[in-house]
Amino acid sequence: MLNMDELKYDSHGLIPAVVVDARSRKVLTLAYMNRESLEISMREGRTCFWSRSRQELWRKGETSGNVQRIVDITADCDRDALVVTVNKEGPACHLGTDSCFNDRVFEGGQPAPFSVEGLYELLQGRKADLPEGSYTTYLFQKGIDKILKKVGEESTEVIIAGKAADKAETVYEIADLMYHVMVLMVEMGISVEDVRTELASRHIIDHKVKQEKAAGDGAAR
């Protein structure tokens, strides 16, 4: 573990802190810490920064409730910058957006890597714009009954492919099913974060059950 005394602050006693969402790995904001705010962050387990505009300590979420709970803090190789990985509660930006980084400056020729979040945003755009000739537009225009029917059909296709032990076909059908489930999510206003939170709660319960079972087995012996 790195000693705090090894960190290098600028002439104003500050060190930049890039805040990253632990789940999505998305950059949320760039803020600054001094030694005191870093110590508070480590002690309380939630982000505390130094506000350069107000010249005072600033605990994220103190007034908004949008707290960032710290997973870990990592220094770069020069020890003069930090990455703070967090589980966030609510938007990171004071404008109410998920991240402070929203205004694209340049687009290169390389496609962005696929992500579930990216697909979800694309589907949201399809629902908002309803571009002509799009299959997704067709589903949204037909409504919930059509979407549910497709989810049922694709579920059946997954079962058939799985029963046949055809891995490639099963992967193909699972992808179809996931797409249609995400169309359903957008239609119903269910976010990726909603599902992720539900899965995380089950992981905690499962871990607790395993611990209790292990304790029970030990007592039985």
C-alpha positions in Angstrom: 0.0 0.0 0.0 1.4 3.4 -1.0 2.3 5.8 1.8 0.4 9.1 1.6 3.6 11.0 2.1 4.8 9.8 -1.3 2.0 11.7 -3.1 3.0 14.9 -4.9 0.7 18.0 -4.6 1.0 21.1 -6.8 2.0 24.5 -5.6 -1.5 25.1 -4.2 -1.3 21.8 -2.2 -3.7 20.1 -4.6 -3.7 16.8 -6.5 -6.2 16.0 -9.3 -8.6 13.2 -8.7 -10.3 11.4 -11.6 -13.5 9.8 -10.3 -14.6 6.6 -12.0 -17.9 4.6 -11.6 -17.0 1.2 -10.3 -19.8 -0.5 -12.2 -19.7 1.1 -15.6 -16.0 2.2 -15.5 -17.3 5.6 -16.8 -15.3 8.7 -15.9 -17.7 10.8 -13.7 -15.8 13.9 -12.9 -12.4 15.5 -12.4 -12.0 17.1 -9.0 -9.1 18.1 -6.7 -8.1 17.0 -3.3 -5.7 18.4 -0.7 -4.2 16.3 2.0 -7.0 17.0 4.4 -9.8 16.2 2.0 -8.0 13.0 1.0 -7.7 12.0 4.7 -11.4 12.7 5.2 -12.3 10.7 2.1 -10.3 7.7 3.4 -11.6 8.0 6.9 -15.3 8.4 5.9 -15.2 6.1 2.9 -16.9 8.8 0.7 -15.5 11.5 -1.6 -14.4 14.8 -0.1 -12.8 17.3 -2.4 -11.3 20.8 -2.2 -13.4 23.4 -4.0 -11.1 25.7 -5.9 -13.9 28.2 -6.6 -15.2 28.4 -3.0 -11.8 27.7 -1.3 -13.3 25.2 1.1 -13.7 21.4 1.7 -16.6 19.9 -0.2 -18.1 16.5 0.6 -19.8 15.2 -2.5 -23.6 14.8 -1.9 -23.6 16.9 1.3 -26.5 19.0 0.0 -27.6 17.0 -3.1 -27.6 13.5 -1.6 -25.6 12.3 -4.6 -22.9 10.6 -2.4 -20.0 8.7 -3.9 -18.8 5.8 -1.8 -15.2 4.9 -2.3 -14.1 1.4 -3.6 -10.5 2.3 -3.8 -8.0 5.1 -4.6 -5.0 4.6 -6.9 -2.1 6.9 -7.6 -0.4 7.2 -11.0 3.2 6.2 -11.5 4.4 9.8 -10.9 2.4 10.0 -7.7 0.8 13.3 -8.8 -2.7 12.2 -9.8 -5.4 9.9 -8.4 -8.1 7.7 -9.7 -11.0 7.4 -7.2 -13.2 4.4 -8.0 -16.7 4.8 -6.5 -20.2 3.5 -6.2 -22.3 6.5 -6.8 -25.8 7.4 -5.5 -27.4 9.7 -8.1 -25.8 11.9 -10.8 -22.2 12.9 -10.5 -22.6 16.3 -12.3 -24.2 19.4 -10.8 -26.2 19.7 -14.0 -28.0 16.5 -13.1 -26.2 14.3 -15.7 -24.6 10.9 -14.9 -21.2 12.3 -15.7 -19.6 15.7 -16.1 -18.1 14.5 -19.4 -20.9 14.9 -22.0 -19.8 17.4 -24.7 -17.9 15.6 -27.5 -15.1 17.5 -29.0 -13.9 15.1 -31.6 -14.8 11.7 -33.1 -12.1 9.5 -34.5 -12.6 6.8 -37.1 -12.6 4.0 -34.6 -15.9 2.5 -33.5 -16.6 2.5 -29.7 -16.3 -0.9 -28.1 -19.7 -2.6 -27.5 -21.3 -2.2 -24.1 -24.7 -3.0 -22.7 -25.0 0.7 -21.6 -24.2 1.8 -25.2 -26.9 -0.5 -26.6 -29.4 0.7 -24.1 -28.7 4.4 -25.0 -29.0 3.5 -28.7 -32.4 1.9 -28.0 -33.5 4.9 -26.0 -32.6 7.1 -29.1 -34.6 4.8 -31.4 -37.6 5.2 -29.1 -37.3 9.0 -29.0 -36.6 9.5 -32.7 -38.4 6.5 -34.3 -36.2 6.4 -37.4 -38.0 5.0 -40.5 -37.1 1.5 -41.6 -35.7 0.5 -38.2 -36.8 -2.9 -36.7 -36.5 -1.3 -33.3 -38.8 1.5 -34.4 -41.3 -1.2 -35.5 -41.2 -2.8 -32.1 -41.8 0.4 -30.2 -44.6 1.4 -32.6 -46.3 -1.9 -32.1 -46.1 -1.6 -28.4 -45.7 -3.8 -25.3 -47.7 -6.8 -26.5 -45.5 -7.2 -29.6 -42.4 -6.7 -27.6 -43.5 -9.3 -25.0 -44.3 -11.7 -27.8 -40.8 -11.4 -29.2 -39.3 -11.9 -25.8 -41.3 -15.2 -25.5 -40.3 -16.4 -29.0 -36.6 -15.7 -28.4 -36.8 -17.5 -25.0 -38.1 -20.5 -26.8 -35.3 -20.3 -29.4 -32.7 -20.3 -26.6 -34.3 -23.4 -25.0 -34.3 -25.2 -28.4 -30.6 -24.3 -29.1 -29.5 -25.2 -25.6 -31.3 -28.5 -25.7 -29.5 -29.3 -28.9 -26.2 -28.6 -27.2 -25.4 -26.2 -30.1 -23.1 -23.6 -28.5 -22.8 -21.2 -31.4 -26.6 -21.2 -32.0 -27.3 -20.8 -28.3 -25.0 -17.7 -28.2 -26.8 -16.3 -31.3 -30.2 -16.9 -29.7 -29.2 -15.5 -26.3 -28.0 -12.3 -28.1 -31.4 -12.0 -29.8 -33.1 -12.6 -26.4 -31.0 -9.9 -24.7 -31.7 -7.4 -27.4 -35.5 -7.9 -27.1 -35.3 -7.9 -23.3 -33.5 -4.5 -23.5 -36.2 -3.2 -25.8 -38.7 -4.2 -23.2 -36.6 -2.4 -20.5 -36.6 0.8 -22.5 -40.3 0.5 -23.1 -41.0 0.1 -19.4 -38.4 2.6 -18.2 -36.2 -0.1 -16.5 -32.5 1.0 -16.6 -29.4 -1.2 -16.8 -28.6 0.1 -13.3 -32.0 -1.1 -12.0 -31.1 -4.7 -13.1 -27.5 -4.4 -11.9 -28.7 -3.3 -8.5 -31.1 -6.2 -8.2 -28.3 -8.7 -9.2 -25.9 -7.1 -6.7 -28.5 -7.5 -3.9 -28.8 -11.2 -4.8 -25.0 -11.6 -4.7 -25.0 -10.2 -1.2 -27.7 -12.5 0.0 -26.1 -15.5 -1.7 -22.8 -14.7 0.0 -24.5 -14.4 3.4 -26.3 -17.8 2.9 -22.9 -19.4 2.0 -21.3 -18.0 5.2 -24.2 -19.1 7.4 -24.1 -22.6 5.8 -20.4 -22.8 6.4 -20.8 -21.8 10.0 -23.6 -24.4 10.4 -21.4 -27.1 8.9 -18.6 -26.2 11.3 -21.0 -26.4 14.3 -22.3 -29.8 13.2 -18.7 -31.2 13.1 
